[in-house]
Amino acid sequence: MIVTPLDSAKLDSKEQYVFYHKMMDFALKELLVAVQRNQLLNQQEILLFKQYSDLLLYSIEAMRIKYMYDEEENMRVDLTDSGFPNYLEFRYLFNDLELRESYLQKLTNVETLKDEFLDTLLRKKEAIPKRKLFQAASIVYYTSAKKEYIFNRFVQGKILDAPENAPAKYLVSWSFYDVSHNRPFICYMYFDYEGSNIEKVREDLYITLKNVADREMAFDTMAYSIDKRLAKVFPKLIKRVDLGPIHNVFAKDENLVTHAILQGIASKTIPLNSYAISFKIEELKSQSEFKEGGFFSKQIYQKWDAIYRKRYVFAPHRIIQLLYNKTPEIMNKLEKAPIQISELSIDN
């Protein structure tokens, strides 16, 4: 029986963390396949989406190894409108791996640990103590995890040539982990550049995105801030993808989808491993341009169209039926009918 106290973001046992990590890994991989299969993003955006998702999955797997046999520390999970690990966990990973070499020097030698394991198992016929298992997990963690693959609070993508028929010549992407929602977001911006060498604006563009577009905020405010700071960059289309929340047994929020799933689990209408994923794509297009400023300091700005929001829900078939029954007002306002993904299979 999995219990999640409403006043805590720590799960009750290591078994629950095993369950949680399997669910997160499975759900994110299902989401990636479903987004591609349903062509919710174009092919180039999908490739970038996969790269950011791989960083996220890599980081969550590193967390699993880090805490596997640690009896003193538990990974914090954000249980309100998220389902993802608390953003501080990503910072802890990054900090750990900054000091990787000094930690490795303090750990027991691998060959010594192997000999101790064999002696305990074969000669003493005893189980390996948790303390020794934690030492082994720490060695795996510090020798295999790479700092450059950890999903940081802000992840900058490269400037690319936009695909054919795109609204502008260039495409840049970035991702951030919003600290207020504890959810990852992925952004794309199609833009034109007044100049012949895009390298001249690359550093300014990256700095601007990190300073004004590294958190969830009013979408038009973000677009205007980017446009204002970069005089020679003309944004034509900006997309922001919100990955979540992931609704499951661990959640504690008042979201109607979460509430329907928790009620279904409590009444045993649906199994404990039931889940659904909310997914939102916001788009902002440039309608036209206008000039502002004095004779010597005129700057071209974008006149933005209304924000277009597309909401989706991904869930296994049984959960889709439940949500149509319990939350028809949400299901009927989606961009398209709920998208079916596979059920999670958990061994008892």
CORTAMO-V280847 format. One record per residue. N is the residue number from 1. RES is the residue in three letters. PSI is psi in degrees with one decimal (none if undefined). NEAR is the number of other C-alpha atoms within 10 Angstrom. Layout:
BEGIN
N & RES & PSI & NEAR
N & RES & PSI & NEAR
END
This chain:
BEGIN
1 & MET & 125.6 & 4
2 & ILE & 126.0 & 13
3 & VAL & 133.7 & 11
4 & THR & 102.4 & 16
5 & PRO & 136.8 & 14
6 & LEU & -20.1 & 13
7 & ASP & 13.1 & 8
8 & SER & 145.0 & 13
9 & ALA & 16.6 & 20
10 & LYS & 133.5 & 18
11 & LEU & 166.4 & 20
12 & ASP & -16.0 & 14
13 & SER & 165.7 & 12
14 & LYS & -31.5 & 16
15 & GLU & -37.7 & 11
16 & GLN & -34.7 & 17
17 & TYR & -36.0 & 20
18 & VAL & -47.2 & 12
19 & PHE & -47.3 & 14
20 & TYR & -46.4 & 21
21 & HIS & -38.2 & 18
22 & LYS & -42.1 & 16
23 & MET & -45.4 & 20
24 & MET & -47.3 & 19
25 & ASP & -45.9 & 15
26 & PHE & -46.7 & 16
27 & ALA & -44.0 & 21
28 & LEU & -37.8 & 19
29 & LYS & -39.1 & 15
30 & GLU & -40.7 & 19
31 & LEU & -45.9 & 23
32 & LEU & -46.3 & 15
33 & VAL & -42.4 & 14
34 & ALA & -38.7 & 17
35 & VAL & -41.8 & 17
36 & GLN & -45.6 & 17
37 & ARG & -35.7 & 10
38 & ASN & 4.6 & 9
39 & GLN & 46.6 & 11
40 & LEU & -18.3 & 14
41 & LEU & 159.2 & 16
42 & ASN & 174.7 & 12
43 & GLN & -41.7 & 12
44 & GLN & -38.7 & 13
45 & GLU & -36.9 & 21
46 & ILE & -43.6 & 17
47 & LEU & -41.9 & 13
48 & LEU & -39.9 & 20
49 & PHE & -43.1 & 22
50 & LYS & -40.5 & 16
51 & GLN & -44.1 & 13
52 & TYR & -38.1 & 24
53 & SER & -36.9 & 21
54 & ASP & -40.2 & 18
55 & LEU & -41.4 & 17
56 & LEU & -47.0 & 22
57 & LEU & -40.6 & 21
58 & TYR & -44.1 & 18
59 & SER & -41.3 & 23
60 & ILE & -35.9 & 22
61 & GLU & -39.4 & 17
62 & ALA & -38.5 & 21
63 & MET & -40.0 & 21
64 & ARG & -45.7 & 19
65 & ILE & -42.1 & 19
66 & LYS & -43.5 & 23
67 & TYR & 1.8 & 19
68 & MET & -49.6 & 21
69 & TYR & 19.0 & 21
70 & ASP & 110.8 & 18
71 & GLU & -15.6 & 12
72 & GLU & -28.6 & 6
73 & GLU & 145.0 & 11
74 & ASN & 145.3 & 19
75 & MET & 137.4 & 20
76 & ARG & 132.3 & 17
77 & VAL & 134.9 & 23
78 & ASP & 117.2 & 21
79 & LEU & 2.7 & 28
80 & THR & 114.7 & 21
81 & ASP & 39.5 & 20
82 & SER & -82.0 & 24
83 & GLY & -9.7 & 24
84 & PHE & 163.1 & 24
85 & PRO & 150.3 & 21
86 & ASN & 141.7 & 22
87 & TYR & -26.4 & 22
88 & LEU & -27.6 & 15
89 & GLU & -34.7 & 16
90 & PHE & -37.4 & 21
91 & ARG & -39.7 & 15
92 & TYR & -41.9 & 12
93 & LEU & -48.4 & 22
94 & PHE & -44.4 & 21
95 & ASN & -41.7 & 12
96 & ASP & -48.9 & 18
97 & LEU & -17.2 & 20
98 & GLU & -32.9 & 13
99 & LEU & 24.9 & 11
100 & ARG & -48.3 & 17
101 & GLU & -40.7 & 12
102 & SER & -34.9 & 11
103 & TYR & -42.7 & 15
104 & LEU & -35.5 & 15
105 & GLN & -26.6 & 9
106 & LYS & -16.9 & 8
107 & LEU & 153.8 & 14
108 & THR & 141.8 & 14
109 & ASN & 138.4 & 13
110 & VAL & -45.5 & 13
111 & GLU & -37.8 & 9
112 & THR & -43.2 & 9
113 & LEU & -38.8 & 16
114 & LYS & -44.9 & 12
115 & ASP & -41.3 & 11
116 & GLU & -41.4 & 13
117 & PHE & -47.0 & 20
118 & LEU & -40.0 & 13
119 & ASP & -43.0 & 14
120 & THR & -42.7 & 15
121 & LEU & -44.5 & 13
122 & LEU & -40.9 & 10
123 & ARG & -49.4 & 9
124 & LYS & -17.9 & 10
125 & LYS & 42.8 & 10
126 & GLU & 160.8 & 11
127 & ALA & 150.4 & 10
128 & ILE & 128.0 & 14
129 & PRO & 147.7 & 11
130 & LYS & -36.2 & 13
131 & ARG & -41.1 & 12
132 & LYS & -36.4 & 15
133 & LEU & -37.9 & 16
134 & PHE & -38.3 & 18
135 & GLN & -43.0 & 18
136 & ALA & -43.0 & 20
137 & ALA & -37.6 & 19
138 & SER & -39.0 & 22
139 & ILE & -44.3 & 19
140 & VAL & -44.6 & 15
141 & TYR & -52.3 & 23
142 & TYR & -21.9 & 21
143 & THR & -24.9 & 14
144 & SER & -33.7 & 10
145 & ALA & 137.5 & 22
146 & LYS & 129.6 & 17
147 & LYS & -36.8 & 17
148 & GLU & -12.0 & 10
149 & TYR & 4.5 & 15
150 & ILE & 135.6 & 22
151 & PHE & 106.3 & 26
152 & ASN & 174.7 & 20
153 & ARG & -27.0 & 18
154 & PHE & 128.5 & 19
155 & VAL & 119.0 & 17
156 & GLN & 129.3 & 18
157 & GLY & 168.0 & 17
158 & LYS & 160.4 & 12
159 & ILE & 127.2 & 19
160 & LEU & 159.4 & 13
161 & ASP & 131.4 & 14
162 & ALA & 151.9 & 19
163 & PRO & 165.7 & 16
164 & GLU & 143.3 & 8
165 & ASN & 11.0 & 7
166 & ALA & 159.1 & 15
167 & PRO & -4.1 & 17
168 & ALA & 175.1 & 19
169 & LYS & -32.8 & 16
170 & TYR & 157.0 & 19
171 & LEU & 130.7 & 24
172 & VAL & 144.7 & 22
173 & SER & 158.1 & 24
174 & TRP & 162.8 & 24
175 & SER & 149.9 & 28
176 & PHE & 156.5 & 23
177 & TYR & 104.4 & 23
178 & ASP & 126.0 & 18
179 & VAL & -18.5 & 15
180 & SER & -36.4 & 10
181 & HIS & -17.5 & 19
182 & ASN & 48.1 & 23
183 & ARG & 150.6 & 23
184 & PRO & 144.2 & 26
185 & PHE & 146.1 & 22
186 & ILE & 131.7 & 21
187 & CYS & 149.3 & 24
188 & TYR & 139.5 & 20
189 & MET & 122.0 & 23
190 & TYR & 131.1 & 24
191 & PHE & 158.6 & 21
192 & ASP & 160.6 & 18
193 & TYR & 131.6 & 17
194 & GLU & 85.9 & 11
195 & GLY & 170.8 & 11
196 & SER & -16.5 & 7
197 & ASN & 104.4 & 9
198 & ILE & -21.9 & 14
199 & GLU & -27.9 & 11
200 & LYS & -23.4 & 10
201 & VAL & -5.1 & 16
202 & ARG & -51.9 & 13
203 & GLU & -42.4 & 10
204 & ASP & -38.9 & 13
205 & LEU & -46.7 & 18
206 & TYR & -42.1 & 17
207 & ILE & -42.1 & 12
208 & THR & -46.2 & 18
209 & LEU & -41.7 & 20
210 & LYS & -32.8 & 18
211 & ASN & -33.9 & 13
212 & VAL & -4.7 & 16
213 & ALA & 36.3 & 21
214 & ASP & 17.1 & 22
215 & ARG & 163.8 & 20
216 & GLU & 122.9 & 18
217 & MET & 177.6 & 11
218 & ALA & 126.2 & 8
219 & PHE & -42.1 & 16
220 & ASP & -31.0 & 16
221 & THR & -42.8 & 12
222 & MET & -45.4 & 17
223 & ALA & -44.2 & 23
224 & TYR & -39.7 & 16
225 & SER & -41.1 & 15
226 & ILE & -47.5 & 20
227 & ASP & -41.6 & 20
228 & LYS & -37.4 & 16
229 & ARG & -17.7 & 14
230 & LEU & 92.4 & 18
231 & ALA & -32.1 & 15
232 & LYS & 4.8 & 16
233 & VAL & 128.9 & 20
234 & PHE & 95.2 & 22
235 & PRO & 135.3 & 26
236 & LYS & -28.0 & 25
237 & LEU & 128.6 & 21
238 & ILE & 133.9 & 23
239 & LYS & 140.0 & 23
240 & ARG & 123.6 & 21
241 & VAL & 125.7 & 20
242 & ASP & 113.9 & 18
243 & LEU & 82.7 & 20
244 & GLY & -179.5 & 22
245 & PRO & 163.5 & 25
246 & ILE & 113.5 & 28
247 & HIS & 124.1 & 28
248 & ASN & -173.5 & 24
249 & VAL & -22.1 & 25
250 & PHE & -12.7 & 25
251 & ALA & 155.4 & 25
252 & LYS & 16.6 & 23
253 & ASP & 178.3 & 15
254 & GLU & 13.1 & 11
255 & ASN & 134.8 & 13
256 & LEU & -35.6 & 15
257 & VAL & -44.8 & 26
258 & THR & -46.0 & 26
259 & HIS & -40.9 & 19
260 & ALA & -41.3 & 19
261 & ILE & -44.6 & 26
262 & LEU & -39.7 & 22
263 & GLN & -42.3 & 15
264 & GLY & -38.9 & 20
265 & ILE & -43.4 & 17
266 & ALA & -37.5 & 13
267 & SER & 1.5 & 10
268 & LYS & 25.3 & 10
269 & THR & -33.4 & 13
270 & ILE & 157.8 & 17
271 & PRO & 167.1 & 17
272 & LEU & -29.2 & 19
273 & ASN & 18.4 & 15
274 & SER & 146.4 & 21
275 & TYR & 162.3 & 26
276 & ALA & 157.2 & 27
277 & ILE & 125.2 & 25
278 & SER & 146.7 & 21
279 & PHE & 132.0 & 18
280 & LYS & 136.9 & 18
281 & ILE & 123.0 & 20
282 & GLU & 138.7 & 16
283 & GLU & 141.2 & 20
284 & LEU & 118.7 & 21
285 & LYS & 147.2 & 20
286 & SER & 125.2 & 18
287 & GLN & -38.4 & 12
288 & SER & -175.0 & 11
289 & GLU & 157.0 & 12
290 & PHE & 157.3 & 10
291 & LYS & 145.8 & 11
292 & GLU & 146.2 & 10
293 & GLY & 178.1 & 9
294 & GLY & -177.3 & 8
295 & PHE & -39.5 & 7
296 & PHE & -4.4 & 6
297 & SER & 36.6 & 8
298 & LYS & 140.7 & 12
299 & GLN & 141.3 & 16
300 & ILE & 128.1 & 17
301 & TYR & 160.3 & 21
302 & GLN & 138.8 & 19
303 & LYS & 109.5 & 14
304 & TRP & 144.0 & 18
305 & ASP & 177.5 & 14
306 & ALA & 148.5 & 12
307 & ILE & 132.6 & 14
308 & TYR & 117.3 & 11
309 & ARG & 129.6 & 15
310 & LYS & 120.9 & 16
311 & ARG & 138.6 & 17
312 & TYR & 156.5 & 19
313 & VAL & 130.9 & 24
314 & PHE & 131.8 & 24
315 & ALA & 156.6 & 24
316 & PRO & 162.3 & 18
317 & HIS & -45.8 & 15
318 & ARG & -35.4 & 14
319 & ILE & -36.0 & 25
320 & ILE & -44.0 & 21
321 & GLN & -43.8 & 13
322 & LEU & -45.2 & 17
323 & LEU & -35.3 & 24
324 & TYR & -34.4 & 14
325 & ASN & -40.2 & 12
326 & LYS & -31.5 & 18
327 & THR & 56.8 & 16
328 & PRO & -29.3 & 11
329 & GLU & -28.6 & 12
330 & ILE & -45.9 & 15
331 & MET & -35.5 & 20
332 & ASN & -8.4 & 12
333 & LYS & 5.6 & 12
334 & LEU & 157.3 & 15
335 & GLU & -36.7 & 14
336 & LYS & 167.8 & 12
337 & ALA & 149.5 & 13
338 & PRO & 138.3 & 23
339 & ILE & 124.1 & 18
340 & GLN & 133.4 & 18
341 & ILE & 173.9 & 20
342 & SER & 154.1 & 15
343 & GLU & 148.4 & 19
344 & LEU & 127.5 & 17
345 & SER & 119.4 & 11
346 & ILE & 125.6 & 10
347 & ASP & 139.3 & 5
348 & ASN & none & 3
END
